[in-house]
Amino acid sequence: MQTYLDKDKILKIVNHLKTHLPKEKLRVVRFWIDKGIELGYRQNHQDNINRIWQYIVKEFEATTPKESEEYKEYERNLNLVRWTEAGDVIKKTYIKKHYLKEYEPMKEIDLPFIYSGIDLINGIVNRVELHKHINLIDLLKSDDWLAYLENNFGASTVDKKLLEVTDRIAKLIDSQYYGKRGDKEYMKYQYAIKQYMITGDKNLLHNLLNNE
């Protein structure tokens, strides 16, 4: 598909990510991505936390000695259907020991909100009719967001001849409308052109174009 994002829009996306995902937050997100957890950004944030929690539970059960006190306490609570208490055992022992700097901080990193909740990344893509999907997780895996976006969604991905055609059309429109913008100006010019095409009356054309 021959669509692209210009440099200005790409920079807006990069600056948006830098604002909401500074180095430490990005480190936390990448930590879980590297664990093989499929984080999402198009559904509820809690889904990501649940996936991480299930990963930790499985790891705890697989690596904690069954004869250890923490595992016995965990198992007792499960047998009594005390799910909250069983989870507390994992939090107080395993998470505190292995994931202290990654689990709780991840709760504050809402990827769906960052992607579309404030209408920045998703908003830009929709407004310019990109019709290409920017995968946030693939983007976050990249060490250079600017280069990733330019190489995958920038003008360099589009046929140069098509860009030249677009440039010529834009210049032609600007020359006709004197660079004016907005629905009101568009409707005025279109109506004036229509009436001139019907009547050939230059006086009418002039008045319709200048009836401020």
Secondary structure, DSSP 4 states (H G I P E B T S, - for coil): ------HHHHHHHHHHHHHHS-HHHHHHHHHHHHTT----SSS-HHHHHHHHHHHHHHHHHHHS-TTSHHHHHHHHHHHTT-HHHHHHHHIIIIIHHH-TTTHHHHTT--HHIIIIITSSHHHHHHHTT--S---HHHHHH-S-HHHHHHHHHSGGGS-HHHHHHHHHHHHHHHHHHTT--SHHHHHHHHHHHHHHHHH--HHHHHHHHT--
